[in-house]
Amino acid sequence: MNFNFLFQFLSELKENNTKIWFDLNRDRYKIIKEELESFTKEWIIELGKIDPTIGNLDAKKCGFRINRDVRFSNNKDPYKTNMGVFLNQGGKSAWNAGYYLHLEPNNCFFAAGNHQPEADQLIKIRQEIDYNFDDFKNIITEKTFVENFKTLNKENTLKKSPKAYTEDNPAIEYLKLKSFIVETKISDENVKNPIFINDLMKLSKSVKPLILFLNQAMV
């Protein structure tokens, strides 16, 4: 995939976020979209070797629309200035935890996990962490996991303990979470590297145990 082409397009779009400009450059976008779908297919094949729940995904259904929903936003720019891919069991609209690649000039990152699960799923995840905290702790303290992500993102956290749990619970810092996400920045130069898929797979492999833990909890 020509990520230089993608970054150049998104940079220009950021400076010319209008329907007129986009229509004039729609052919460029179509080429980028097709190339990204091919790259996504390669990621699906490689990731499917270690996570069979991913192997049968349709690459065309793993990307996101570039059009923005401006109905409830003060920002009326019609287009996003990034592109993303989300791989998860059941497809991007399903509730399962999964793997996400965000592509944006000077703001690329890899993320994984479950963002703001529904109330019933959140209860199940908390129960699983509470019942099997040793297993959960082993996952998030494993060497390569820590090297890649340090720890879970704790920005979306309750101030008080959730019902049924007390402050002295050894897992309380994780039981307070409302999202179960890890994230790491990726440089544009790294993304442009011809063997970027290898680095992407290293990140995917290191977070796979967390994905499986979360998805098993929500069954």
N, C-alpha and C positions, 0 to 999 in steps of 0.2 A: 504494500500500500504506500502511496506517495503522501506521507504526512506533511511534507513541506507544502504541497498543494492545498491540503485541508487547512493548515494553519494560515496560509496566505488568504484563502477565501474567507475564513472567519474573521481575520483582522480587517479585511476590507468591508465585510458586512457590518462590523461594529461601527465603522465610520460612515456607513451608508445604509442605515437600517430602515429602508423604505421598500414598498412593494415594487416601485418602478425599477430600482436598482436590482432587486432580486430577480424580477422577470427578465431583465437583460442578462443576468448571469445564471439563469436557471439550468442551462446545459452544464455549466461547471459543477453546480450542486449535484446534478444527477450522476455525473461521473464519480464525484466524491462519495456519494451515498452508495453507489454500486461497489466501489473499492472497499468502503468500510464494511459492507455486508460480506464481502469475500474474506476480509480479515477476521470478522466475527465468526464466520464459518470455520476458519482455521483454529480459532480459540476454542470453539465448541468441540471440535474433533479432539484437540489435545486435552482439554479439561475433562471431556467425556471418558478418557482413558482412566482417570482416577476418581471421577465422580459421575457414575452412570446416569444419575438423574438429569444431567446436563446434555448427554450425548445426542438426544433426539430433538433438540430444539431447532426451530427454523430461524436462521440468522436474520431473515427479513422482518421477523416479529420481535427482535431483541433490541432494536434501536428505538429512538424517540422522534416524534414529529419536531421539525424545526420551527413550526409556527407556535407563537406564544398565545396563551389564553389571557387576553387583556380585559376580560369582562369585569374583573374585580380588582384590577391593579391600576395604580396611578401611572405606572410606566406603560405607555401605549405603543412602544416599539413592537412591530409585528413579528419579529423573528428572534429566536434565541441566538446567542453568539457562541454557543458551544454545541458539541454533539456527544452523545453518550450511548453506552451499551450496557444492558443489564441481563445477566444470565442467571436464571433461577428455575428450580423445579416447577413446572406448571406454566411457565411463561411470565413475562414482566408484570402482568396484571394480577398474578396470584399472590397469596399472602406469604409464601415461603421466603426464607432468607436466601441471599444470593450474592453474586459477584458483580461489581460495577466498575466500568472504566469511563472516566470523564475526560473529554478532549477539548481543550480551550487554550489559546495562546497564553503562555506564562501562568497557567493555572490548571495543569493536568494533574489528575490524581486517580488512585485506585482505592476503592472502598468496598466493604463487604459486611454482610450481616442483615439485620432486620430493622428498618426504620419505622418507628412508631407503630408497632403491631396493634391490632384491635384489642379491646379490653379483655376478651376471653382468651386470646392468644397470649397476651401479656401475663395474665394470671398463670397460664401453663408454663411459660418460660421461667417465671419467678419460682414456681414450685420445683421445676427441674433443677434450677441452680441451688435452691435450698436443700433439696433431697440429695443431690449429687455434687456438692460443692467441691469435693476433692478432685473429681474428674474435671469439672469446669476450671478450677484453679490450675490444674496441670496443663490444660489447653492454653490458657492465656499467659502462662509463665514459661512455656516451652521456648527454647533458645531462639529459633528462627522467627517465631511469632513475635517475640519481644524486639528482636533486631529490626523487623520490618514495620511493626506497628506500635511498639512500646506497650500500649494498653488500650482498652476500649475507650471510645469517646464518651466523656462524662458531662458534656454540656447540657444534655436533656435529662435532668435528674430531679427527682422529688426532693423537697427540703425536709420533709418528715418521712418517717418509715411508712411503707404501705401497710394497709390493714393486714393483720395476721402475722406481722413480723415486728420484732423489737430491735432497739438500737444496739443491743449487745449480740445480735446475730453475727457470726463471723463473715457472712456473705453480704452484710447490709449495704455496703457501698455499691454492690451490683444489683441488689434487689430494689434499690431506689431508681435504677435506670428506667427510662421510658422508651429508649431505643438501645439497640445492641449492635453498635457499629464500630468498625475499625477503619482507619484511613491513613494513607501515606501519599505524599506529594511525589510527582514524577516530573523530571525536567523535560522541556521540549526536545533537547538534544537526545535524551534517552529514548523518547518516543520515536524519533526519527531514525534511530539505529536500526539497520536491517534485521538484527536479531532481537528486536524488542519483544517478540512473542515469547522468547525464552525468559526474559525478566518478568513478563506478565504471568507466566506459568509458575515461576518461583513464588510470587506473591499469592497466587491462587492456591498452590499446594500448602503453603504455610497457614492459610486461613481455613482450609477445608475442614479440619476437625471442629472448628467453631460453627461453621455452617451446618454440619451434620448434627451437632449438639442442639442447635436452635430448632432445626426442622424436626428432629425426633421429639423434642419437647412439645411441639405444636400439633402433633398428630392426634 
